[in-house]
Amino acid sequence: MRNLVVGGNGLIGSHIVEILLNRGKRVKVISKPGSSLGTIEPYSDDIEVVECDIRDRESIGIAMKKCDYVYHLAASHLLWERDSRIYQEVNVSGTRNVADAAVRNNVKRIVYTSTCDIMGRSQRKAGKLGDEDGFPDGDLNEIGPYGRSKIEAEKVLRKKANGIEVIVVHPTCPIGKNDTLPTEPGKMIEAVIQGNLGGYVDRRMNFVHVKDCALGHVLAMERGVHGERYILGGENIELKNFIERVAKLAGVRAPRIAVPYFIATSSAYLFEFISKITGKRPKASIEGVGLIRHDFVFSSEKAKRELGYTTGQLNFAIEEAVDWHRKRLNIEKKY
């Protein structure tokens, strides 16, 4: 039985590869052409790696041959793109190609990585934890192009993957090593380390150790119920507290300014306007700030109950993330 990890050199995917190998599984990885393979280089003798763009229907079909179980993580998942059409091309059309290839190759199960960005908006607005009943929740116009593309991609997958069991997982904010992009949480951690985070919005957020999140994916493949979805989160924590922990471990001063939400939103519009000109990622995106209009907090009780999902101490995840990002930035600890 061979496991295919589409996007297996990414933050979550590289940890799935490690877990599967430790379980004695055969693993094949699909990586985006030209992307770094450094995160899975330690396993190079034990895995097969194929460079493939999921937008190429024929290539993905060939790459999936003789695979029984597919973890589909590949996506354009930054919350800002200069050309937002990339979300449709990669997240929606790419997922359609993955589903078609899975059908042609008689794949048994697919675990699809969605996002908590689209979950529990009205629940969280009411001061509750978001859960699996909150999908899709609220006015879709309040969700940005990335979030909308993930909703559409899931619909496409469920429709196209006839005869294949599909389980959907929703990570919150994974942190830890191998965040090469970096992701949005990783970008915030790096901003704190570099002293470039001017302030924060006074909200609670859910952060999870990427290793726990990756194990949740594997448990979903092993124990998940076809057609169900599972939130893979960690600890709900005040953003101020999280930033202070990052700053302490990095040996820098934590930003002390709590920025009102409307100012953060206005700033995001300005940052995106500048980014349209420069092509560089904005310091904050409109979609990203919109996620914390209310507390970004979630419950993983369903995953714990049905999958046996567990999470460790967030402090360890923060320490690992700070250490990894500091090395990536080549920044020494300041004390």
N, C-alpha and C positions, 0 to 999 in steps of 0.2 A: 504494500500500500504506500503510495507516494503522496507527499504533501507538497502543494505548490503555494508559495508565498509571493503574491503579486505585490511588489513594492517591499520586498524582503530586506532591502538595504536601508530602509528608513528607520525612524525613531522606534516605532512600535514593532515593525516588521523584523528588524535585526534581533530583537529580544525574543520574538516568536521562534525564529530560526534556532536560537540557542536552546530554548526550552524543548523544542521538538527533537533536536539532536540528543539532548540529555535523556529524553524518553525513548531513545533508540529508533526514532523514525527516519525514514528516507525523505530528504528535503531537496526541493528544486526552487530556485529563486528567479523571479523575473525582475530585472532592474531597468530603469529608464536609460536609454542610450546616452552615454557620456556622464552619467551620474557616478559619484564616488562609491567605491566598494569597500572603503576602509572599515566600515562598521561590521562587515562580515568577513573580512580578510582572515581573522583567526580560524575560521571554519572552512577555508577554501579547499582543503583536502577532503572534506566530508560532504560537500554540497555541490550541486550543479547550478551554475549561474548562466542565465540567458538574457542578453540585452534585447529588449523588445518594447516598442511603443504601443500601449494598449489602444491607441487610435488606429492601429494597423490590424484590421480584422484577420487577415490571413496569417500574419506572423504570430498573433496571440493564439490562434488555433493550433499552429504547429508546436508552439512552446508548451502547450497544455497537454500534449499527447502523453498517455500512460500515467496521468495524474488522477487520483481518486478524490482528494480533498483539497479544496481551494480556499485560501485566505485572501480576500480581495481588499487590499489597503491602498493601492495606488490611486492617487487623486491629486488634483491641484487644490491644495487646502490652505494656502495663505488667504488671509481675509481681504487682500487687495491685489488686483492684477491690473496692469495698465490697460489691457484689453480683456474685458470681462467675458468675452466669448470663449475664452479658454476653459471656463467652468463647464460649459455645455460640451465642448469638444472632448475634454478629458473625463470629466466626472459622469456625464450622461452617456455620450456616444461611446466612450471607452468602456463603461460598465455594460452597455449593450453588447459590445464585442466580447467581453469576458463571459457574459451569459451565453451568447451564441456558441462560443468555443467550448464552454462547459457541456452544453447539450450535445454537441458533435462528438465530444470525447467521453461521454457517459460518466461524467463526474457524479459522485454520490452526494456530496455536501459542499455548501459554500457558506463561509462566515464572511459577512460583508461589514466593513468598518464604516459606520456613519459618524454622527457627531451629536454632542449634547447642545450644540448651538441652536438646534431647532426644537428642543424639548422643553415642556413645562412652563411656557411663558405666562399663561394665566394663573397657573399654580404658584409660581414664584412671585407674581404680582400681588397675590393674596397673602404673601408671607409664608408660603408652604414650600416644602422641598419638591422639586420636579421629579416625576417618576415616569414609568413607561406608559401610563395612561395619558400623558400629556403630549402625544404625537399624533398628527401634527397639531399644534395648539396655537390658537390665536390667528390674527390676520397675517396671511402670508406676505402681504406687502410690507410688514414690519421686519421680515427676514431678508437679509442681503442676498446677493447673487450666489455666493458660495453655499449658503444654507439652502436656498431654493433648489440649487443643482443637486444637492445630496438627497433631498426629498424626491425629486424627479428620478434620480438614478436608482433609488430603491424601488420605485414603482416599476421602472423598466426591468430591473433584475427579477422581481417577483413575477412579472408577466412573461418574460422570455425564458426563464429557467424552468421550463416544464419538466416535471418528473424529478427535479433535483430539490433536495431539502435545503432551505435557505434560513439562516439565523442571522439576525442583525444585532450588532453591538454598538453602543454609544459611549465612547470614552469621554471623560470630562476634560481635564487639563493635565495630560501626562507630562511628567518632568523626570529627568535623569540623564544618563550618558547617551551618546550617539545622536544627539540633536544637532545634526550637521547643517540644517538650513540657516538659521534656527527656526523652530516653530514660534507661534505667537507667545506662549508662556516662556519659551527659551529666550526670545527677544527681550522680554521684560526683565528676565534674570540678568541678561547681559547688560542691559541699560543700568540696572542697579550696580552691578560690578564696576562698570565704567564711570559711574557717577553722572549718568546722563538722564536719569529719570527725575524730571522736575517735580512731579507730584503724582497723586493717585486718587482714584474715586473711592469714596468711603462705602465699600460694598464687601460682602462675603463671597468667596469663590471656592470651588471644589478642585483640589489638586490631588493627583494620584501618582504614585511611583510607577514609572513606565513598565517596570518588571511585573508588577501586580496586574497592570492593564493587559500586558501581553499574555500572562497566564490566564486571564479572564477570556481572552480569545480562544486559547487552546481548550479551556473547559467548555466554552460554548460549542466548539466543534465536537467534543466528546459527549457532552451531556445536554446540550441545548435542545429545546423543542422546536421542531420545524414550524416556521411561521411566526415565532416569537421574537421579541427584542429584549435586550438586557443593557442596563446602564452600568458601565464600569467606572466607578468613581472611587474617591478616597476620602479625604477629610475636608469638611466645610470649615473654612477659616477666614477670619477678617483679613482683607487684603493688606491692611496696615501691618498686621502681625506677620504675615507671610514675608512682606518686603523687609521688615526688621530682621527676621531670621536670616534672610539671604544676605543682607548687609553685614550682619554680625559675623557670619561665616566667611565673607569675602574680605572682612577687615576694612570696610568703608562706612561712611556715615549714611544712614538711611534718610531718604527724603521725608520731610515732615509736613509738607503742604497737602491738605486734602482738597482736591479740586472739585467744585460743584459739577454735577453731571452735565448741565447745559454748556458750561465752559469747555468741558472735555469734548462734547459733541461739536461745538463750534470750531475747536482746534483741529479736530479730525477732518472737517471739511477743508480747512486751510491746508493741512498737511497733504491731503489727497490732491488738492489743486496744484501744489508744488510738485508732487510726485508725478502728475500727468506730464509735467514739463521735463523733469529730470530723469524720469524712468526708475528712480530709486524707491525702495519701499518706504512708505510714510512712517513717521514715528508712531502714529496711531491711525487706525482706519475707522471709517464710519460704521462699518459692520461690526468691527471689534468693540468699539465703544458701546454700540447698541446692545451688545450682549449683557452689559452690566447696567442697563437701565434699571433693572431690579437685581437683587442678589442672585448670583450664578451658583445656586446650591441644589444638590441632588441627593436622592436616596438610591443606594445599590442593594436594597434589601431583597429584591427579586432575584438578582444574580447570586447573592449569598445563599438564598433559600433553595434555588433550583439548580445552581451550578456548583455550589460549594466554594464560591468566590470569597477570598479573604484579602485583607490589605494590611500592610505593616505600618510602622511609624513614619509619619510624614517627614520628621526631622532627618531621617536617613536619606530619603529621596532628595530633600533640599540640599543636604551636604554633598551627595553624589553629583547633583546638577551643578552646584556652584563650582565644585572641583573640576568638572568636565568643561564647563564654559570658560572658566579662568584659563585652563590649559589651551583651549581652542583659541582664545584671544591673546595667549601668551602674556598674561598679566600675573605678576607675583602678588602674593598676599601682602597686605600693607602693615601687618604686625606679626 
